[in-house]
Amino acid sequence: MALSMEEQRILAEIETRLSEDDPRLAHRLSKAGAKVGRARRRRRIRLVAAAAVAVLAVLTAVAAAVLTAVS
């Protein structure tokens, strides 16, 4: 769900204040967010790979069924 312009402005203000008040914490939180993004990308890649393997398996089964029916 997208944030409204006002919500984005408030969030940016909170982020700025956090960076000013506790730069070390702000840095740690930004690193944690990057890790979540990488994990999400890895999960998406695994899902796409699994879907590709499933499609290949179905196509192979269909081709085998057609070849067996023809023979």
SVG drawing of the C-alpha trace seen along z (x, -y; Angstrom):
<svg xmlns="http://www.w3.org/2000/svg" viewBox="-2 -16 29 63">
<polyline fill="none" stroke="black" stroke-width="0.4" points="0.0,0.0 1.4,-3.3 1.9,-6.1 0.3,-9.5 2.5,-12.5 1.9,-13.6 2.9,-10.2 6.0,-10.2 6.9,-13.7 6.4,-12.6 8.5,-9.5 11.3,-11.5 11.3,-13.9 11.5,-11.0 14.4,-9.5 16.2,-12.8 15.8,-13.3 16.9,-9.8 20.0,-10.3 20.8,-13.5 20.0,-12.1 21.6,-8.7 23.6,-8.2 24.9,-4.8 21.4,-3.4 20.3,-4.9 23.2,-3.2 22.4,0.1 18.8,-0.1 19.7,-1.0 22.0,2.1 19.2,4.3 16.8,3.0 19.3,3.9 19.6,7.4 15.8,7.8 15.8,6.6 18.5,9.2 16.6,12.0 13.5,11.0 15.3,11.0 16.8,14.5 13.4,15.9 11.9,14.5 14.8,16.0 14.2,19.4 10.4,19.2 11.0,18.3 13.5,21.2 11.1,23.6 8.3,22.5 10.6,23.0 11.5,26.5 7.8,27.3 6.9,26.0 9.7,28.0 8.5,31.1 5.0,30.7 6.1,30.1 8.3,33.2 5.4,35.3 3.1,34.0 5.7,34.7 6.2,38.2 2.4,38.8 2.1,37.6 5.0,39.7 3.7,42.8 0.2,42.3 1.6,41.9 3.7,45.0"/>
</svg>
